[in-house]
Amino acid sequence: MSDRDDTDRLSAASLARDDPTGWFDRLYTEALAGSATVPWDRPERSALLAGWAERGVPAGRTALVVGCGPGRDAEFISSLGFATTAFDIAPTAIRIARERYPDSAVDYRVADLLAPPDEWREAFDLVIESNNVQALPRVFRERATASVSGFVAPGGTLVVIAALVPEPGEQGPPWPLTRAEVDAFARDGLREVSFEEVAIPDDPLVRRGRAVFTRA
């Protein structure tokens, strides 16, 4: 059985119950038991995030990592000098992150992107959204995108990383973003300052996008 088989099996059962996010915690729980694999749980930091950081990190003190999973990108952002908060809807993912990095400075939280804490509104100098919005059915896309954009403080930066498709598709998860869906993060004073398609050497058939936004 492949990594994809595990996500397909669990997500299909969850979506059939009209529960678009419950399968994440079940996947992490099965992975701890050795009966499933989390395909995005890799030891190395995200190549697209690291590539962005190599070009220069914006000034700021606070960062938020959306859908942090077991914490690899949150730890990377923390290493850049940001006071980092990272959240995931899956309690087991947060437990894994805390156990994996027992001396971490990251503030790991369980939270829901579709109903985030009010105090996070425009509260972070840097926000990282990597492949999370695309994991939700398209019916939730507007709400999820608005939540992500709403985290960015005045003068702050949002980095969005996602798989790309020319037209919306029904098969998923994931449901990769169109260029228009990436552009939709530019709202409520956020403006897009760069967008690029980036090739992934070990995944040449998938188009990836990286966009950067700032709030005036």
Secondary structure by P-SEA (a helix, b strand, c coil): ccaaaaaaaaaaaaaaaccccaaaaaaaaaaaacccccccccccccaaaaaaaaaccccccbbbbccccccaaaaaaaaaccbbbbbbccaaaaaaaaaaccccccbbbbbbcccccccccccccbbbbccccccccccaaaaaaaaaaaaccccbbbbbbbbbbccccccccccccccccccccccccbbbcbbbbbbccccccbbbbbbbbbcc
